[in-house]
Amino acid sequence: MPRPVIVGLDGSSESRAAAEWAAREAKLRGLPLTLVHVCEPAPSPLMQAPLLGAETDQHWTERIPRETAEGLRLRHPGVAVTTEHLAGRPVEWLVRAAGDAELLVLGTRALSGIGGFLVGSVSLAVVAHAVRPVVLVRGGEQAADEHERDPVGIPSAAAPFRPVVLGLDIRNPDASLLGFAFEEAAQRVAALHVVHAWDMPFTSVDALAAGVDLYDEYARERSVALNEVLGAWRQKYPAVEVVEQSRMGSAAALLADASQEASLVVVGRRIRRSPLGTRIGSVTHAVLHHSPAPVAVVAHD
């Protein structure tokens, strides 16, 4: 039985945008879609209040997921949509649900101006603990946002997909991360832009101070190393156009810049065996907050 695409639904506009993205992803992959609504029980005294009684609780746990599922079935024919209603702590249930999913999709809130995007504590905790890929979708995300403009310059879902962007550390080129990114690009018939950031080693900086220009040489070495990592994947996915972006600088800044024209950004998260903390890595954390495109976080050893 195939793993479904699972989306966390809480009735907010952000989660509805995530549900629409998840339905499109499920259709691309030929997978079923499951809407998961987790209701955290209110304290007993609050449950007796008129506004938080049985009628309101039933509205959130039954009506919203049911109506959302009905709408998705109409807008995305061919996608099998089911719902699950769970009671408990959202983080625990969503992490558990992610273990049975092909990928888990959550919504994030867009901020005004240059503030970026607000990734809540629940989403960050799920990203930090889920063993399967987690995709965060900003509120207001539209299907046309993932596509190039049409010949007259209008965003259109009928136009080709924008590139998939992969942030890659070639010191740890994990197969699950690369495989996920190549597969996403292949499904979209889109180019894959692989971003590799690097810094000049201290020895090279010393050489520059002594009047020896090693920048071009080191840049070529990094480019060759990146090409070697991607070689086998190019053979496995010959139809995917791969664009290498090996540059000196901050990985977070380069990925944030590349994300402006991406349909999806893919980054990794090293699995930490310690039960303490929710660290996801500084680069991944920065991309989650500043990418306008959906971000897929792939856990790996």
N, C-alpha and C positions, 0 to 999 in steps of 0.2 A: 504493500500500500504506500503510495507516495506521501512524502511529508508535505503538509500544507504550508502556505504562506499565512502567518498569523499576525493580526493587527490588534493592538490594545485600543479599546474604544471607551471613552468616558463621556461622550456627548458634546465635547467641546469642538469648536471649529477646527482646532489643530488636529484632533483625532479623526475628524471627518476627512480632512485633507489627506491624512495618512492612510485612511481606509480606501480612498480613491486611488492613491498611488499603489497601494497593495493589490487592489483589484487589477490594475493595469499590469503589474508585475506578475501576478498569478496567471493572467492571460498569456503573457509572453512565454512563461515557463510551462504552460499547460498543466497547472496545479490547482487544487482547490484552495479556497480562501476561508479562514475561520476568524470571526470577530469575537474577541474575548473581552468581556466586561467584568471587571473586578470591583465589587462593592465592599468597601471597608465598613464594617458595622459601626454605627454610632453608639456612644455610651447610652445605657438604658434610660437615664433621665431625659436625654435629648429625643429618644425614640417616642416619648410620650407627648412631645410638643406637636401642635397641629400641623406645622409646616414640614415636619420630618416623620410623619406617621406612615402607616402601611400604604396609603395611596401613592404618596411621593416615592416611597421605596420601590413599589411595583412599577411606577413610571420609568425610573432609571434602570431597573434591572430587566425589564421586559419590553416596554414600548420602544425606547430609543434603539436598542440593538435590532429589534424586529423591523422597525421602519427603515433603519440604515441598510439592513440586509436586503429588504425589498427594493430599495432604490438602486443598490449596487447590481442586483440581478437585472434590472431594467436597462441600466446604462452599460453593463458589461455582459452581454449575452454569451453564454457558453461557459462562464465561470461558476462553478459550484460553490455557493456561499452558505455557511452554517454559522451558528452563534453558540457561545458558551457563556453561562452566567456563573460567576464564582464569588464566594464570600471570603474575605480575609485581607491580608496585607498585599497591596498591589505588587510591590517589588518581588516578594516571594513567589506569587502566582505567575507573574510574567516571566521571571527567570525559569520557572519550571515549565511553562508553556513553550519557551524558546527552545528547550531541550528536545521537544518533539516537532519542531518546525524546520522547514527549509530555511526560512529567515523570519525574524520578528520585526514588525514595523511599528514605530511610535511617532507621535507628533511632537513638534516643538513650536514655541511661540516666537514670532518675528517681532523685533523691536524697531522703533522708528529711527530714522537718520542713519548714523554710522555705528550704532550700538551693536549691530549684529543680531544674534538670535539667542533666546533664553532657553537653555536646556535645564529642565527642572531636576530636582533631586531624585525623583523616581526614575526618570530616563537615564541619568548618569549612573545610578546604582545598578540598573538593569544592564546597561552597557558594560559595566565593570565586572559583572558576575556571569553573564550569559556565555555559554560555550558555543552557541551558534551565531551566525551573522545577525547583527541588529542594524536596521536602517532607520535613521531619524529624518523626518520630513517636516519642513517648516510650514507654519500656518499660511494659508493662501496659495499654496503650491497648485499650479494648474498644469494640465497635460501639455499645453503648448509651451510651457516654460522649459521642457526637456528637449525641444526641437529647434532646429535652425529656422530662420525666417524664410518665408516663401519668396518667390521671385520679385514681388512688389514690396518686400520688407515688412510683411505682417507676420507675427508669430502664429504658427499653425501646427497642429498635431499631425497634419498630413505631410509635413516636411520631414526630411531625414533627422534622426536623433543627433543631438550634440554629442561631443566625445565623452567617453568615460575616462575619468582621471584617476590614476593609481599613484599613491605615495609609497615609494619603495626604498627601504634601507637594504642595500646590496650586501651588507655584512650579515644579514639574516633574511635571505630571500625565501620566505616560507611558501611551500607549494599550495597550501589552502588559500592564502591571500592572492597569489598570482592566478590560481585557477578560478577563483570567484570573479576577479576583475576581467579576465579574458572571456569568461562565459557571459558576463553582463554585456560586454561589448559585442560579442557574437550575436546574442539575442536581439540586440538593438540595431544590428548591422551598422555599428558606429565605430569610429576610430578609438583606439586606446592610447591615451597620453600618459606616459610613465614619467613621473617626476622624481628625480633623484638629486637631493641636495648634499653638498659636501663643503668642507672647510679645508683650507690649506694646512698641511701638517706644520708643526712648529719648526721642523728642520728646514722646510721650504721657506718659511717666513724668515728664518735666519739667513738663508741663502739670498733671499731678495734684499735683505739689509746689506749684504755684502756685495750687492751689484749683480747677482746672478738671477736672471728671469726664468723661473721654473713654472710659471703659471700655465702656459700653454701645454707644457709637457705633462703636468699633473692633470689638467683638464682632459687631455687625450687618454690618459691612463684610466680616469674615472669613466669616460665614455666607453672605452673598450671593455672594462669590467661589467658595465651595465649591459652592453650588447651580448656579452657571454652569458649572463644570467637569463636574458630573454630569448636566447637562441632556440632552445628546445620548445619553448612555448609558441614561438613563431611557427615552428614546424607543426605543432599540434593544432594551431588555429591559423591556417594559411590565409583565410579570408579576412582576418582582422588586420586592419592597417595599424601599425604600431609607430607612434611618434615618441622618440626619446627626448627627454628634457633633463639633461645632466648639467646642473649649474651650481656655482658656488653661492652660498647664502643660507638663510634660514629656511628649513623645510616647511615650517608653518606658514611663513610669508609666501613662499613659492606656491604652496598648495592653495592658499586662500586666493591668490591671484588667478591660478588656473581654474579654480572652481567657478569663477564668474561666467565662464562660457561652457560649463559642463552639464551633462544630463545627470551624472551621478559621480560622486567622489568616493573612492575606496581607500580606507586606511586600516592598519592593523592594530591589534592590542595583544601584548604578550600576556598569556595566562599566568597569573600569580597564584601559587598554591597557598599562600598565607590567607587565613580568613579575615585578617584585619585590613581596614582601609578600603578605598574604592578608587585607587589610582588607575588611570587609563593611559597615562603617558602625556607629556606636555604637548606634543605635536597633534595627537588625536584630539585632545581637549580643545586646543585652539581651533582646529578645523571644524569641530562640532559647533562652536560658537560663532564662526565667521563665514562659513560656506553658505551661499544662497541656494545651492543645489542640495538635494538629498545626500546624506552621508551614510555609507555602509561601513560598519566597524566589524572587522573579521578577527575573532580570537584565534590565537595560535601559540604554540609552545616556543 
